[in-house]
Amino acid sequence: MTHRRPPVPVAQTPPQGVQRASTHGAPPHSPRRPRLSDVAALAGVDTSVVSRALNADPKLLVRPETRQRILDAASALGYRPNAVARSLRRSTSGVYGLAIPSFSNPIYAEIISGAERAATSVGKHLLSSSFTDAKPESLVEVLGSGRIDGLIVAGTTPAMDVLLDGTGEPWLYLNRRSPGRPRHVVLDDEGAARLATTHLLRLGHERIGHVAGPEVADTATRRRSGFLAALRDAGMRAAARDIAVADYTSAGGAEAIGRLLATSRDLTAVFVANVASAVGVLFGADRAGLSVPGDLSVIAIHDLPMAEYLIPPLTTVRMPLFELGRRGVDILASQPATADVDEVVSEPMEIVARASTAPPPRVGAGRGLATRR
């Protein structure tokens, strides 16, 4: 009896101009499913271009050879878009995405709560992620693959709006504006800074410093503008040495107040751009031998439960974080992906006065004489 040898499989030749990805060293089972980013890397184009080409976007302007290279790369890798989400681009996943800079910043808890409430009201689930866990480009890929029906971005990189627009899906910036595309809903950060600075002015302070946020942060720019505007309204101005830039962390606040006090020892009050930074400011003031509020009053943007339990309890500006998150989802659910959005959520906003602010020390009373804890 003659035994036939099984036929030897013939290796398929990749399309011209496309090299097949190497499988050397890969496990013999359960290979990773090709992603949109893999196709983009193989074709030598951006992820957004791949998404639009594979979905036959009529507005995509690329050379025919580029489009063919993308199709060849997808074929060589065996890439298949999400069939359900991509079917005539009318299917939905029932999920919205919310990307935040970091879960370590406690202000995002309120934003997420508001977004979840609004998502539930329109029959959606909310999936939250942080940029510490996922790169912005991967979030764009998730949106373009149809795994979510819309994306809210609370932090981003330059020109990310171009990538987001390329997906053809709804997206929105949260408390961040982009010069490239008006598609955002923000808080009234300038108004909040005016409110905080005016509170200090009404207490009688004439030498007020500012621990500002990062120079690259849109929120920090608006808060600094509100601080300077409030001083101008009172016939005053702040010198460059009265402003210290910090990141939105307690460590950043502690370092910034040290620099501020080294150049402006006559300050009697400080407006801090963020409550997390203010925790560091309180620590730094105490380390410098200053009493709060006896020597230095401190007020910060955002009110959190922990503010009441600091020593001393921190005066804050309560911002509509819950409403911001809720409004973001409302816009995703009601506005077309192509619509421009430029909204400001300003209510409710109020001063929460606590023990960290008081009238300035009397002239000649001296500073730093309080007994340190």
C-alpha positions as CSV (number, residue, x, y, z in Angstrom):
1,M,0.0,0.0,0.0
2,T,1.4,3.3,-1.0
3,H,1.4,6.2,1.5
4,R,1.1,9.6,0.1
5,R,3.0,12.5,1.7
6,P,0.9,15.4,2.8
7,P,1.3,18.3,0.4
8,V,3.9,20.9,1.4
9,P,2.3,24.2,1.9
10,V,3.4,26.9,-0.5
11,A,4.4,30.2,1.1
12,Q,2.4,33.0,-0.3
13,T,4.3,36.0,-1.7
14,P,3.4,39.3,-0.1
15,P,2.0,42.0,-2.4
16,Q,4.6,44.1,-4.2
17,G,6.0,46.9,-2.0
18,V,4.9,45.2,1.3
19,Q,7.1,42.9,3.4
20,R,5.4,40.2,5.5
21,A,5.9,40.7,9.2
22,S,8.3,38.2,10.7
23,T,6.9,35.4,12.8
24,H,10.3,34.3,14.1
25,G,10.1,33.6,17.8
26,A,6.3,34.0,17.9
27,P,4.3,31.4,19.9
28,P,2.9,28.6,17.9
29,H,-0.7,29.4,19.0
30,S,-3.0,32.3,19.7
31,P,-1.1,35.0,17.7
32,R,-2.0,38.5,18.5
33,R,-4.7,39.9,16.3
34,P,-3.2,42.6,13.9
35,R,-4.1,46.1,14.8
36,L,-4.7,49.3,12.9
37,S,-1.3,50.6,14.1
38,D,0.4,47.5,12.6
39,V,-1.0,48.2,9.2
40,A,0.0,51.9,9.5
41,A,3.6,50.9,10.4
42,L,3.9,48.5,7.5
43,A,2.4,50.9,5.0
44,G,4.4,53.8,6.3
45,V,1.5,56.1,7.0
46,D,-0.5,57.5,10.0
47,T,-3.1,55.4,11.8
48,S,-5.8,57.9,10.9
49,V,-5.0,57.6,7.2
50,V,-5.3,53.8,7.4
51,S,-8.6,54.0,9.2
52,R,-10.1,56.4,6.6
53,A,-8.6,54.4,3.6
54,L,-10.0,51.1,4.9
55,N,-13.4,52.7,5.4
56,A,-13.4,54.2,1.9
57,D,-13.6,57.8,3.2
58,P,-14.4,59.9,0.1
59,K,-12.8,63.0,1.7
60,L,-9.4,61.3,2.1
61,L,-6.9,62.8,-0.3
62,V,-4.0,60.4,-0.9
63,R,-2.3,59.1,-3.9
64,P,-3.7,55.9,-5.5
65,E,-0.4,54.1,-4.8
66,T,-0.6,55.1,-1.2
67,R,-4.1,53.8,-0.9
68,Q,-3.1,50.5,-2.6
69,R,-0.1,50.2,-0.3
70,I,-2.5,50.4,2.7
71,L,-4.8,47.8,1.3
72,D,-1.8,45.5,0.5
73,A,-0.5,45.9,4.0
74,A,-3.8,45.1,5.6
75,S,-4.1,42.0,3.4
76,A,-0.5,40.8,4.1
77,L,-1.1,41.1,7.9
78,G,-4.6,39.6,7.8
79,Y,-6.1,42.7,9.3
80,R,-9.9,42.7,9.6
81,P,-11.8,45.7,11.1
82,N,-14.5,45.1,13.6
83,A,-17.2,43.8,11.4
84,V,-20.1,44.7,13.6
85,A,-19.0,48.3,14.3
86,R,-18.0,48.9,10.7
87,S,-21.1,47.5,9.0
88,L,-22.3,50.4,7.0
89,R,-20.9,52.6,9.9
90,R,-24.3,52.4,11.5
91,S,-23.8,49.8,14.2
92,T,-22.9,51.0,17.8
93,S,-21.0,49.4,20.6
94,G,-23.0,51.0,23.4
95,V,-19.9,52.4,25.0
96,Y,-18.4,55.9,25.3
97,G,-14.7,56.4,26.2
98,L,-13.3,58.9,28.6
99,A,-9.5,59.5,28.6
100,I,-7.9,61.4,31.5
101,P,-4.3,62.3,32.2
102,S,-4.1,60.3,35.4
103,F,-6.3,58.5,38.0
104,S,-4.0,59.9,40.7
105,N,-5.5,63.4,40.3
106,P,-8.7,63.3,42.5
107,I,-10.6,66.0,40.6
108,Y,-11.3,63.4,37.8
109,A,-13.5,61.4,40.2
110,E,-16.3,64.0,40.0
111,I,-15.9,64.4,36.2
112,I,-16.2,60.6,35.7
113,S,-19.2,60.5,38.0
114,G,-21.0,63.1,35.9
115,A,-20.1,61.4,32.6
116,E,-21.3,58.0,33.9
117,R,-24.6,59.5,35.0
118,A,-25.2,61.1,31.5
119,A,-24.0,57.9,29.7
120,T,-26.5,55.8,31.6
121,S,-29.3,58.2,30.8
122,V,-28.7,57.6,27.1
123,G,-28.3,53.9,27.4
124,K,-24.5,53.8,27.1
125,H,-21.7,52.5,29.3
126,L,-18.6,54.6,30.1
127,L,-15.1,53.2,29.7
128,S,-12.5,55.3,31.5
129,S,-8.7,55.2,30.7
130,S,-5.7,57.3,31.5
131,F,-2.7,58.4,29.4
132,T,-0.4,56.6,31.9
133,D,-2.0,53.3,30.7
134,A,-2.7,54.1,27.0
135,K,-0.9,56.3,24.5
136,P,-3.1,58.9,22.7
137,E,-2.5,57.2,19.4
138,S,-3.9,53.9,20.8
139,L,-7.0,55.7,21.9
140,V,-7.5,57.1,18.4
141,E,-7.2,53.5,17.1
142,V,-9.8,52.3,19.6
143,L,-12.2,55.0,18.4
144,G,-11.5,54.3,14.7
145,S,-12.0,50.6,15.1
146,G,-15.6,51.1,16.3
147,R,-15.1,49.6,19.7
148,I,-16.5,52.8,21.2
149,D,-19.1,55.1,19.9
150,G,-17.4,58.4,21.0
151,L,-14.4,59.6,22.9
152,I,-14.0,62.4,25.5
153,V,-10.4,63.5,26.0
154,A,-9.4,65.4,29.1
155,G,-5.7,65.6,28.2
156,T,-3.9,65.2,24.9
157,T,-0.9,65.9,22.7
158,P,-0.5,68.6,20.0
159,A,-2.4,68.0,16.7
160,M,-4.3,65.0,18.2
161,D,-7.5,66.6,16.9
162,V,-6.3,65.9,13.4
163,L,-6.0,62.2,14.2
164,L,-9.4,62.2,15.9
165,D,-11.1,63.9,13.0
166,G,-9.7,61.2,10.8
167,T,-11.8,58.5,12.5
168,G,-15.1,60.1,11.4
169,E,-16.4,59.3,14.9
170,P,-17.7,61.8,17.6
171,W,-15.0,63.1,20.0
172,L,-14.7,66.0,22.4
173,Y,-12.0,67.8,24.4
174,L,-12.8,68.2,28.1
175,N,-11.5,71.4,29.7
176,R,-8.9,71.8,27.0
177,R,-9.1,73.9,23.9
178,S,-7.3,73.3,20.6
179,P,-6.4,75.9,18.1
180,G,-6.8,73.4,15.3
181,R,-10.4,72.4,15.9
182,P,-13.1,74.0,18.1
183,R,-14.5,70.9,19.6
184,H,-14.4,71.4,23.3
185,V,-16.4,72.1,26.5
186,V,-14.5,73.8,29.2
187,L,-14.9,75.2,32.7
188,D,-14.8,78.9,33.4
189,D,-11.3,78.8,34.7
190,E,-10.7,82.5,34.2
191,G,-13.8,83.3,36.1
192,A,-12.8,81.0,39.0
193,A,-9.3,82.6,39.2
194,R,-11.0,86.1,39.3
195,L,-13.2,84.8,42.1
196,A,-10.3,83.5,44.1
197,T,-8.2,86.5,43.7
198,T,-11.1,88.9,44.5
199,H,-11.7,87.0,47.7
200,L,-8.1,87.7,48.8
201,L,-8.4,91.4,47.8
202,R,-11.6,91.8,49.8
203,L,-9.8,90.4,52.8
204,G,-7.3,93.3,52.4
205,H,-4.3,91.6,50.7
206,E,-2.2,93.8,48.5
207,R,0.7,91.5,47.9
208,I,-0.6,88.4,46.3
209,G,1.4,85.7,44.5
210,H,0.3,82.9,42.2
211,V,1.4,79.3,42.1
212,A,0.5,78.6,38.4
213,G,0.0,75.4,36.5
214,P,2.2,74.1,33.7
215,E,2.8,76.5,30.9
216,V,1.6,74.0,28.3
217,A,-1.7,73.5,30.1
218,D,-4.7,75.4,28.6
219,T,-6.3,75.5,32.1
220,A,-3.2,77.1,33.6
221,T,-3.2,79.8,31.0
222,R,-6.8,80.7,31.7
223,R,-6.3,80.7,35.4
224,R,-3.3,83.0,35.2
225,S,-5.3,85.3,32.9
226,G,-8.1,85.5,35.5
227,F,-5.6,86.2,38.3
228,L,-4.0,89.1,36.4
229,A,-7.3,90.5,35.3
230,A,-8.6,90.6,38.9
231,L,-5.5,92.5,40.0
232,R,-5.9,95.0,37.1
233,D,-9.5,95.6,38.1
234,A,-8.2,96.5,41.5
235,G,-5.6,98.9,40.1
236,M,-2.8,96.5,40.9
237,R,-0.4,94.2,39.0
238,A,1.8,91.2,39.7
239,A,5.5,91.2,39.0
240,A,7.1,88.3,37.2
241,R,8.7,87.2,40.4
242,D,5.3,86.9,42.1
243,I,4.3,83.9,39.8
244,A,5.9,80.5,40.1
245,V,5.0,77.7,37.6
246,A,4.4,74.2,38.9
247,D,2.8,71.0,37.8
248,Y,-0.5,69.9,39.2
249,T,1.0,67.8,42.1
250,S,1.7,68.3,45.7
251,A,5.4,68.0,45.1
252,G,5.2,70.7,42.4
253,G,3.4,73.0,44.8
254,A,5.9,72.6,47.6
255,E,8.8,73.3,45.2
256,A,7.0,76.3,43.7
257,I,6.2,78.0,47.0
258,G,9.8,77.7,48.0
259,R,10.9,79.6,44.9
260,L,8.1,82.1,45.3
261,L,9.0,82.9,48.9
262,A,12.7,83.2,48.1
263,T,12.0,86.1,45.7
264,S,8.9,87.6,47.2
265,R,9.1,87.4,51.0
266,D,6.6,90.3,51.4
267,L,3.7,88.3,49.9
268,T,0.7,87.9,52.3
269,A,-1.4,85.6,50.1
270,V,-1.1,83.0,47.4
271,F,-3.6,81.9,44.8
272,V,-2.9,78.3,43.8
273,A,-4.1,77.0,40.4
274,N,-4.9,73.5,41.6
275,V,-5.9,71.9,44.9
276,A,-3.3,69.2,44.7
277,S,-0.6,71.8,44.3
278,A,-2.1,73.7,47.3
279,V,-1.4,70.7,49.5
280,G,2.3,71.2,48.7
281,V,2.0,74.9,49.2
282,L,0.7,74.4,52.8
283,F,3.6,72.0,53.4
284,G,6.2,74.4,51.9
285,A,4.9,77.4,53.9
286,D,5.1,75.5,57.1
287,R,8.7,74.3,56.2
288,A,9.6,78.0,55.7
289,G,8.4,78.8,59.2
290,L,5.3,80.7,58.1
291,S,1.8,80.3,59.7
292,V,-1.2,79.9,57.4
293,P,-3.2,82.1,57.5
294,G,-1.4,84.2,60.1
295,D,1.5,85.0,57.8
296,L,0.2,83.7,54.4
297,S,-3.3,83.1,53.2
298,V,-3.8,80.3,50.7
299,I,-6.7,79.7,48.3
300,A,-6.9,77.1,45.5
301,I,-9.1,76.1,42.5
302,H,-11.2,73.0,43.0
303,D,-12.9,71.8,46.1
304,L,-12.4,68.2,47.3
305,P,-13.4,66.4,50.5
306,M,-9.8,66.3,51.6
307,A,-9.6,70.1,51.6
308,E,-11.7,70.3,54.8
309,Y,-9.3,68.0,56.6
310,L,-6.0,69.7,55.8
311,I,-4.2,71.8,58.4
312,P,-5.5,74.4,58.2
313,P,-8.6,73.6,56.3
314,L,-8.2,74.9,52.8
315,T,-10.2,77.7,51.2
316,T,-11.2,76.7,47.7
317,V,-13.2,77.6,44.6
318,R,-15.8,74.9,44.0
319,M,-16.0,74.1,40.3
320,P,-18.8,72.3,38.4
321,L,-16.8,69.1,37.7
322,F,-19.8,66.8,37.8
323,E,-21.6,69.1,35.3
324,L,-18.6,69.2,33.1
325,G,-18.5,65.4,32.7
326,R,-22.2,65.2,32.2
327,R,-22.2,67.9,29.5
328,G,-19.4,66.2,27.7
329,V,-21.4,63.0,27.2
330,D,-24.6,65.0,26.4
331,I,-22.7,66.6,23.5
332,L,-21.4,63.3,22.2
333,A,-24.9,61.9,22.2
334,S,-26.6,64.9,20.6
335,Q,-24.1,66.7,18.3
336,P,-22.8,65.4,14.9
337,A,-19.1,64.4,14.7
338,T,-18.6,67.2,12.2
339,A,-20.1,70.0,14.3
340,D,-17.9,72.6,16.0
341,V,-18.4,72.8,19.7
342,D,-17.3,75.7,21.9
343,E,-19.0,75.7,25.3
344,V,-18.2,76.9,28.8
345,V,-19.7,75.3,31.9
346,S,-19.7,78.0,34.6
347,E,-22.4,77.1,37.1
348,P,-22.4,76.3,39.9
349,M,-19.2,77.9,41.1
350,E,-18.6,79.4,44.5
351,I,-16.0,80.2,47.2
352,V,-15.8,77.7,50.0
353,A,-14.2,79.8,52.8
354,R,-12.2,77.9,55.3
355,A,-9.4,78.6,57.8
356,S,-6.5,79.0,55.3
357,T,-7.5,82.6,54.4
358,A,-7.8,85.6,56.6
359,P,-6.9,89.4,56.6
360,P,-3.2,90.1,56.1
361,P,-1.0,90.4,59.2
362,R,-0.7,93.9,60.8
363,V,2.1,96.1,59.6
364,G,5.0,95.6,61.9
365,A,3.6,92.5,63.5
366,G,6.4,90.4,62.0
367,R,6.2,87.1,60.1
368,G,7.0,83.5,60.9
369,L,6.7,84.1,64.6
370,A,3.9,81.5,65.1
371,T,4.8,78.4,66.9
372,R,5.3,75.6,64.4
373,R,3.5,72.4,64.8
